[in-house]
Amino acid sequence: MDKRIWAIGGGKGGTGKSFVAASLGLHLASLDREVVLVDADLGAPNLHTLLGVKASHPDLGDFLTNNVPSLEEAAVETPYRGLRIVKGSENILFVANLNHYKKLRLLRQLRQLKTQNVILDLGTGSSFNTLDFFLSANPGVVVATPEPTAIENTYLFLKSCIMRVLKLYMDHYKIQDLHQKMLDQIEKNSQSLYGFFKSLMENDRAYGTILYRALRAFRPCLVMNKTRDERDVLLGRSVADVARKYLLIDMKYLGAVPYDEDVHESLRGLKPFYLEHKDSAAARAIRQMSEELAYSIEFTLRTPPEIRLPDV
């Protein structure tokens, strides 16, 4: 089975990650594609609420504590045909401090779910757990809003992903001596990423090629949510351009979801906005993004990253 794991994440709370995850899941299910939504927000799970599903067992915590033997058995039916959900855990303190073994077990079980489409709704921030879940997807989708703090946190989240990717590869190839150099050059100044790779290519092209391939294989997508005018829409394009230029990542801008007051009203009524307002501009944007995502996945699978540093 050609499994697709989509992770919805970002650097700031309140951008609408759960809304995007739930809407994408409902849209795919409406096309007769079986979907499992996984609430992997380890600190404040609420995905079930957006679907009007009550908190109950089994949930993610039951899987992590071995009360159910597999993640498949923790995936419960929703009122919507073709859509199941692994609800977030009520035991938030335990789950939020997920250890390395449990994280690897969860990542392995995600790939064993009996469905072609898995959508992860991730928590906010740059913990290793969140980053590793985001990096496991194909692709990861960053949700931002057109506010200065959200844009700044999006940039920091992407930068943290890059640092995590490079660190994992350095550990695998036992080239940890490069790690401190990377920290010195990149962590404090993202614009030095180009200089770091340029120097690495000149001094050790073999390892430089390995790390650059790893970086270029990281191809996240961006959604700008709650936009109010054309300027907000274009801001998303600018963020993707900056990521390409200074972070050296091939970021795809999926588009914008316009602000809609009915989103809040649907949440209050515990009814999915996407199904209640299928003809809204926001729902149409979700459908368009789903098509863009499908194309992005196919493009990622068939196009190897090119080893060439861009001009800056």
C-alpha positions in Angstrom: 0.0 0.0 0.0 1.3 3.4 -1.0 0.8 5.1 2.3 0.7 8.9 2.6 1.4 10.4 6.0 0.7 14.1 6.2 1.8 16.1 9.3 0.1 19.4 10.1 2.4 21.5 12.3 3.8 24.9 13.0 5.6 27.2 15.4 2.7 29.0 17.0 -0.6 28.1 18.7 -3.9 29.4 17.4 -3.0 29.3 13.7 -5.6 26.6 12.9 -3.6 23.4 12.6 -6.4 21.2 13.9 -8.9 23.0 11.7 -6.7 22.3 8.6 -6.1 18.7 9.7 -9.8 18.0 10.3 -10.9 19.7 7.1 -8.4 17.8 5.0 -9.4 14.5 6.5 -13.1 15.2 5.9 -12.5 16.2 2.3 -10.4 13.1 1.5 -13.0 10.8 3.2 -15.7 12.5 1.0 -13.8 11.3 -2.0 -14.1 7.7 -0.7 -10.5 7.6 0.4 -10.1 6.0 3.8 -8.4 8.3 6.3 -7.1 8.0 9.9 -6.6 11.3 11.8 -4.1 11.0 14.6 -4.2 13.7 17.3 -0.4 13.9 18.0 -0.7 17.2 19.9 0.9 15.7 23.0 0.2 18.8 25.2 -3.3 20.0 24.3 -5.2 17.5 22.1 -8.5 18.8 20.7 -9.0 17.3 17.3 -11.9 15.2 18.3 -13.8 18.3 19.4 -13.6 19.8 15.9 -15.3 16.7 14.6 -17.9 16.7 17.3 -16.6 13.4 18.7 -16.6 13.0 22.5 -13.5 12.1 24.4 -13.5 8.4 25.2 -11.4 5.3 25.2 -9.4 3.9 23.5 -7.1 6.9 22.7 -3.5 7.5 22.0 -2.6 7.1 25.7 -4.1 3.6 25.7 -1.8 2.6 22.9 1.3 4.2 24.6 0.5 2.5 27.9 -0.1 -0.9 26.2 -3.8 -1.0 27.1 -4.3 -1.7 23.4 -1.6 -3.6 21.5 -1.6 -1.5 18.4 -2.4 2.0 17.1 -4.8 0.4 14.6 -6.9 -0.8 17.6 -6.9 2.8 19.0 -8.3 4.2 15.8 -12.1 4.6 16.3 -14.9 5.3 13.9 -16.3 8.8 13.5 -19.8 9.7 12.3 -18.3 10.3 8.9 -17.9 7.5 6.5 -14.3 6.5 5.7 -12.8 8.7 8.6 -11.4 7.2 11.8 -9.5 9.0 14.5 -6.9 8.2 17.2 -8.0 10.7 19.8 -5.5 12.6 22.0 -4.8 11.2 25.4 -6.5 12.3 28.6 -3.2 11.5 30.4 -1.6 14.7 29.0 1.4 14.8 31.5 2.4 11.2 30.7 2.1 11.5 26.9 3.7 15.0 26.6 6.9 13.5 28.1 7.1 10.7 25.5 10.4 8.9 25.7 12.6 7.8 22.7 11.4 4.2 22.7 7.7 5.1 22.7 8.2 7.7 20.0 9.9 5.1 17.7 7.1 2.6 18.4 4.5 5.2 17.5 6.3 6.2 14.3 6.5 2.5 13.3 2.8 1.9 14.1 1.8 5.0 12.0 3.1 3.2 9.0 1.2 0.0 9.9 -2.2 1.7 10.0 -4.6 0.0 7.6 -5.3 3.0 5.5 -3.6 4.8 2.6 -4.0 8.3 4.2 -2.8 9.2 7.7 -3.0 12.9 8.9 -1.1 13.9 12.0 -2.3 16.9 14.0 0.9 18.1 15.8 1.4 20.3 18.8 3.0 23.7 18.8 6.7 24.2 19.1 10.1 22.6 18.4 10.4 19.7 20.8 12.3 16.7 19.3 9.1 14.7 19.4 7.2 17.2 17.4 10.0 17.8 14.9 10.5 14.0 14.4 6.8 13.5 13.7 6.8 16.4 11.3 9.9 15.1 9.5 8.4 11.6 9.2 5.7 12.9 6.9 5.5 13.1 3.2 5.1 16.0 3.2 4.8 18.1 6.4 2.5 21.1 6.2 3.2 24.3 8.2 0.2 26.4 9.1 0.7 30.1 9.7 -1.4 33.2 10.0 -0.5 36.7 8.6 0.7 38.0 11.9 4.3 39.1 12.7 4.6 36.7 15.6 3.3 33.7 13.6 5.6 34.4 10.7 8.6 34.7 13.0 7.7 31.4 14.7 7.2 29.7 11.3 10.7 30.7 10.3 12.1 29.4 13.7 10.1 26.2 13.3 11.6 25.5 9.9 15.0 26.4 11.1 14.6 23.9 14.0 13.5 21.2 11.5 16.7 21.9 9.5 18.9 21.6 12.5 17.2 18.4 13.5 17.6 16.8 10.0 21.3 17.7 9.8 22.0 16.5 13.4 20.3 13.1 12.8 22.5 12.6 9.6 25.6 13.7 11.4 24.9 11.2 14.2 24.2 8.4 11.6 27.4 9.1 9.7 29.4 9.7 12.9 30.5 13.2 11.9 29.6 14.9 15.2 32.6 17.2 14.9 30.6 19.1 12.4 27.8 19.6 14.8 29.4 22.3 16.9 30.5 24.1 13.7 26.9 24.0 12.5 25.7 25.4 15.8 28.2 28.2 15.7 27.3 29.2 12.1 23.6 28.4 11.7 21.9 28.5 15.1 22.6 32.1 15.7 22.3 33.3 12.1 20.2 31.4 9.6 21.7 33.4 6.7 25.0 31.6 7.3 23.5 28.3 6.2 24.7 29.0 2.6 28.1 29.8 3.9 28.2 26.6 6.0 27.4 24.4 3.0 29.7 26.3 0.7 32.6 25.8 3.2 31.7 22.2 3.7 31.6 21.5 -0.1 35.0 23.0 -0.5 36.6 21.1 2.4 34.8 17.8 2.5 32.5 17.4 -0.6 31.5 13.8 0.3 29.9 14.8 3.7 28.8 18.0 2.2 26.9 16.2 -0.5 25.3 13.8 2.1 24.1 16.6 4.3 22.9 18.8 1.4 20.9 15.9 -0.1 19.3 15.4 3.3 18.4 19.1 3.5 17.0 19.2 0.0 14.9 16.1 0.6 13.1 18.1 3.3 10.3 19.7 1.3 7.6 21.1 3.6 4.5 22.9 2.4 3.0 26.1 3.7 -0.7 27.1 4.4 -1.5 30.7 5.2 -4.7 30.6 7.3 -7.2 33.3 8.3 -6.2 35.6 5.5 -8.3 38.8 5.0 -7.0 40.4 1.9 -4.6 39.9 -1.1 -1.7 41.2 0.9 -2.1 38.4 3.4 -2.2 35.9 0.6 1.0 37.2 -1.0 2.7 37.1 2.4 2.6 33.3 2.2 4.4 33.4 -1.1 7.1 35.7 0.4 7.6 33.3 3.3 8.2 30.4 0.9 10.6 32.5 -1.1 12.6 33.5 2.0 12.7 29.8 3.0 14.2 28.9 -0.3 16.7 31.6 -0.4 18.0 31.6 3.2 17.1 28.1 4.5 17.8 26.3 1.2 14.6 24.3 1.4 12.2 23.7 -1.5 9.1 25.0 0.2 5.8 24.8 -1.6 3.1 27.4 -0.9 -0.2 25.6 -1.0 -2.3 28.7 -0.8 -4.5 30.7 1.7 -7.6 29.9 3.6 -9.7 33.1 4.1 -10.9 34.1 7.5 -14.5 33.0 8.2 -16.5 33.8 11.3 -18.5 30.6 10.8 -15.4 28.6 11.8 -15.8 29.8 15.4 -19.6 29.2 15.3 -19.2 25.6 14.0 -16.7 24.9 16.8 -19.1 26.2 19.4 -21.8 23.9 18.0 -19.4 21.0 17.9 -20.0 20.5 14.1 -17.3 20.3 11.4 -17.1 23.6 9.5 -16.1 21.9 6.3 -19.3 19.9 6.1 -21.6 22.7 7.2 -20.1 25.2 4.8 -19.0 23.3 1.8 -19.6 26.2 -0.6 -17.6 28.7 1.5 -14.4 30.3 0.2 -12.5 28.5 3.1 -13.9 25.1 2.1 -13.0 25.7 -1.5 -9.5 26.6 -0.5 -9.2 23.3 1.5 -10.2 21.3 -1.6 -7.7 23.2 -3.7 -4.9 22.5 -1.2 -5.8 18.8 -1.1 -5.1 18.6 -4.8 -1.9 20.6 -4.5 -0.8 18.3 -1.7 -1.4 15.2 -3.8 0.7 16.7 -6.6 3.4 17.7 -4.1 3.6 14.1 -2.8 3.9 12.7 -6.3 6.6 15.3 -7.2 8.6 14.5 -4.0 8.5 10.8 -4.7 9.7 11.0 -8.3 12.1 14.0 -8.2 15.5 13.4 -6.6 17.1 16.5 -4.9 19.6 18.3 -7.0 23.1 18.9 -5.5 23.6 22.6 -6.4 23.9 25.5 -4.0 21.6 28.5 -5.1 22.9 32.0 -5.5 22.2 34.4 -2.7 
